[in-house]
């Protein structure tokens, strides 16, 4: 581990003079923890052994969540909503794991999730100099090619020819001010141990989302296996039976998905318009479609339940972020911060080489604004399968066939050899498919693309030259053979030759869309991403020169540690306390959704201690991706499980306000008590308490 180095006096003074809202706890890489601040404020100095233990006991779920090992036999604790893909893949009309709880009382009865990967960060190293040498003096397409080649070589060497065991990625911190190589131990045999029903994990539903008080049991417990046996995981977090106390120092170790705190004003203005409004338009369209589909029958509701949950959550999240960006005082503060840094750069001859970076980013951002709608439709929506599972299988097969004809150093990151095991696991997943549901969603997405982009753009003219979006979707879904895993495997193994020869209508559709995807993605990477990457690196270097490394870098869905205290806040003139308890749960419930308690919780009322804390809030700095993060105390004991934030925390993508931002967690006390007294998971509780 890289040791923390004390900052020079000038850098420390600059840090102390930053505006309070931005002098926040932050999301700190394990290579640069604020040890001095922790010692000064809390009398706690994390040792190298403590840091390494936290690193190895924490995990990342490849689908976009966090988790942790909670026993030496591979038990992984995360959120219910982080296991939705597994639950849907294991469900059937006879067994709906979204609507009911599940507990595997023996290890032999733990079913394997169809497509899930758990990753443990085992090593990290600074490769900034290597990437800098490769990209020095380059711009545009040359910069993109050099950066891609350098990171590919580093990642390929890092997996040691064992991509099924290791996953490696070059992680740009401080927007390229530093580059780190992260090596992960990957576990692809992930099995389900316990989940409550979704109504219990998301008690309060959409109205309570991003709010507090809460009474959610948002828990999933998984187990990772190696060679058919539970993995040996000596680094894990023992679970506290009492949870934290008010005012106590606590840490979250998770993988925050992405923040824009160091973005320029031009970039943030683009999020206000056009980016967030157009994304919300797409989400709202899909939300209405899924609600109508779900209302048609109980079977439809089961099929769409997970998708609708994520769409609802995304809309509320993006809307909250947009409101934060439109806060005139907060945005003015960002403008002032940028102006102050630019003034310091311009006043220092040694920093003059960085002075034009902001203007070059603004020019690239202007180009991105102009092309955002085609990028959203042709790269993001198309690349993610146009909301159709069958097309979401076809397009990676077609794109993967093309990419694997290229040298490793020229491929997109997700098609390099080191990334293929996860992609193949997803492509060949035996999770159930629903053709009618796919047809509906593909029709809707193609229609939306036509309506938003216009009938005269080349891809629309190509795809719908002789048929409407509905007819194209009907023909593709009705005629495809991709529901057969053997067909998928044959196409994947056959590569470009097999894809070119295929007459499968879904493959044909993906093949027709591919040139537009490649052209749009290349334009984005060369004309937008390359200049923004190059110039954000310059701004990062300027920021280092002025402030040192005293500010945590933006989140990158890699492991970060944040610290805070268990503490409530003042909301609309009233104080919101840090805890809810079992005593408050039952009066808060109703006889209707989303406040209806499950029969198991109603029956267990007399067995639960009314004083047991249920959920709590803390000042820990979190964003999306932190779902499932462990909350630990200074002794490394797990005292909580992050599952949400409050409404002000949605602005945490852009800034942190310690007076208002709160992380919301399941208390470890109710986690253990609920498992024992509601679900009678005696063997699991014993394992979590170290007596398994």
Secondary structure, 3 states (H helix, E strand, C coil): CCCCCCCCHHHHHHHHCCCHHHCCCCCEECCCCCHHHHHHHHCCCCCHHHHHHHHHHEEEECCCEEEEECCCCCEEEECHHHCHHHHHHHCCCCCCCCCCCEECCCHHHCCECCCCCEEEEEEEEECHHHHHHHHCCCCHHHHHHHHHHHHHHHHHHHCCCCCCCEEEEEEEEHHHCEEEEEEEEEECEEEEEEECCHHHHCCCHHHHCCCCCCCCCCCEEEEEEECCEECCCCCCCCECCCCCCCCCEEEEEECCCCCCCCCCHHHHHHHHHHHHHHHHHHHHHHHHHHHHHHHHCHHHHHHHHHHHHHHHHHHHHHHHHHHHHCCHHHHHHHHHHHHHHHHHHHHCHHHHHHCCHHHHHHHHHHHHHHHHHHHHHHHHHHHCCCCCHHHHHHHHHHHHHHHCCCCHHHCCHHHCHHHHHHHHHHHCCCCCCCHHHHHHHHHHHHHHHHHHHCCCCHHHHHHCCCCCHHHHHHHHHHHCCCCCHHHHHHHHHHHHHHHHHCCCHHHHHHHHHHHHHHHHHHHHHHHHHHHHHHHHHHHHHHHHHHHCCCCCCCCCCCCEEEEEEECCEEECCEEECCEEEHHHHHHHCECCCCCECCHHHHHCHHHCCCCCEEEEEECCCCCCCCCCCEEECCCCCEEEEEEEECHHHHHHHCCCCCCCCCEEEEEHHHHHHHHHHCCCCHHHHHHHCCCC
